[in-house]
């Protein structure tokens, strides 16, 4: 079972990945430094250090699905 407190929703808009709100600084519509191809690699088992460009906070993304990023620690 995936822990809900470790997940964060994202959207893909025209090939770019956005989150509606940063979990750390509450900035809105944050463009993430990820590409859709990387999401596939993460889902296949590769971990990715994700640095939010708005506040330089980071998480380690350990899995993805069509709607959520799964982090290695709670972000909610």
C-alpha positions, -999 to 999 in steps of 0.1 A, spaced: 0 0 0 13 34 -10 15 59 19 -6 89 10 16 113 30 46 104 8 28 113 -25 23 145 -44 1 151 -74 15 164 -107 3 173 -142 18 170 -176 11 200 -198 25 201 -233 54 178 -224 63 197 -192 56 184 -157 40 208 -132 28 206 -96 0 229 -87 17 239 -54 51 233 -39 49 211 -8 76 232 9 71 269 1 35 269 -13 45 285 -46 19 278 -73 23 262 -107 59 250 -103 76 236 -134 96 206 -123 130 197 -139 116 163 -151 106 150 -185 79 124 -191 105 99 -202 121 101 -168 88 92 -152 89 59 -170 124 52 -157 114 61 -122 84 38 -124 107 10 -136 128 13 -104 153 41 -108 153 67 -80 155 104 -88 166 134 -67 141 161 -75 150 197 -65 121 222 -66 133 253 -85 112 277 -64 128 270 -30 156 245 -37 140 219 -13 145 184 -25 129 149 -23 139 115 -36 112 102 -60 110 64 -57 80 57 -79 53 73 -101 19 66 -115 -2 87 -139 -11 112 -112 13 111 -83 50 112 -74 60 89 -45 87 103 -23 110 84 1 98 106 30 65 123 40 59 156 22 23 163 33 
